[in-house]
């Protein structure tokens, strides 16, 4: 059984780290005057972190959907990813 305090601590750690990272990336990855959403910035962060590896990017998206209880969407997306990367 997971301790509720561990979940809160984990979520707080992720929130603090991502908030700082998003802010920093917005300053260096976009032209002056651009106003990207946090979702756009996180997409770029994930893309660069996984070195533009589409399968790993998709796997991260699928896990994010599962974690947020969008299991049916995750299942459908996973099926599409498996068709795109059949030998992986």
C-alpha positions, 0 to 999 in steps of 0.5 A: 500500500502506498503512503498518501504522504509519499504521493503528495511529496512526489507530486510536489517534487514533480510540480516544483521541478517541472515549473522551474524547467518549463520556465527556463525552456520557455526563455531559451527555446522560443523566439521573443514574443512567443507565448507557448503553453506549458503543454507545448513546452513539456512536449518539446522537453520530452522530445529533446529528452528522448532525442526525438525517438518517436516510440519513447515519446509515445510510450511516455504519453501513453503512461501519462494517459494511464496515470491520469485514468484515461485508460481507454484512450491510452489503449487506443493510442498504444494500438496505433503506436504498435502499428507505427512501430511493429518491430519494437 
